[in-house]
Amino acid sequence: MNRLTCGFFGLMMIAAATSVSAGTTKNRTLTVAGQAVPVAVGNVDQATGACNFSRWTDQCSGSNCVCDETSVISASGSMETGRQAISNMFFTVDHDIDPCTTGCMLIPGLEGRCNPVHGVLTDTVASTGESKTFNFIGVSCRIVKVSRANPGGTLVGRSLSGAWAIDGVVPPSPAASGWGSFSATLTQQSMGDVVIKLKMSGLVTQD
């Protein structure tokens, strides 16, 4: 069983551990938009480059990981009831592993490289005290734009996709369990900023 598969089942087990004995199960969504920001020294594992916000994100197969932190601009959806605030949004990308290997080498120098990713974010509503922390596992792949003027291609960003589950180490309030899928894009803007957009959906059981 490879590392990504082990991680996926580990994530689902974490979600199962938070399951509630009774409650209502609904499909819920969350859409987040933000911008990548320089990561503070204290939020990075200096030996590996991974985000050290939590044990889930502080994972790296070697010493060539990259930590992405997001300053959230907006959040919407039905994940919580009320005005949602997103904090602690981190993603660790492991550049020592490329599951795509040579099968994605479409453009010399800018081949479709993919790498494992572990992420986390916390969603809270101040008016009600409702709060959930989500763990993510998936793959980060390069987005390359090809044109007649530039057939060699230009790296314009990355796409992320995979699964999420409610973290049981940080107990949700009220008690809840759930898991689902997510997708995200990190797009390089003309001024050098990196815009991040994330969408997630799945089933959540909550008191």
C-alpha positions, 0 to 999 in steps of 0.5 A: 500500500503506497504512502498516499493510500495509507494517508487517505485511509488514515484521514478517513479513520480520523473522521470516523473517530469523531462520529456522533451517535445521533444527528442530522446528515446533510451535504455541505459545501465551503468555498474559500478565496484568498492569497498566498502569503510569506510563511512565518519562520515559526510555521515551517519545519526548518528541517523539511520545509513542511508546515508545522501547524499540526502533526497532519501538515508536518509530514515530509518524505525527505527535506524538499517540502514547501509550505503554502499559507493562505490569507483568506479574503472570503468564505461562503457555503453551508458548512457552518450556519452564520458568517464563517471565518477561515483561519490556519489555512496551510498546505504542505507540498512534498516535492520529493515524491512525484506519483506522475513519474515519467507518464506526465512529461508532456513538455520538456522543462515544464512537464506535468509534475504532481506531488502529494499534499497535506492541508488544514483549515479551521472554519468558525462562526463567532456568533454561535461558537460553531467550529470545525477543523478540516484535514486534507490529503491529495495531489498538487499538479502543475498547470501549464499554459501552451500557445502558438506564441509559446509552444514550450509552455508557461507555468501559470499555477497549480491545481490541488484535488483530493479528500478532506475529513473533520479533524478529531484531534481538535474536537468540532463544536458541536460534535460532528463527523464528516468527509468529502472531496475538494479541489483548489487552484493556485494561480500566478497573477501579473503582479506576482500575487498567487490567488488561491480558490478552494471548493469542498463538499461532502456529508456532515453529521452534526448534533 
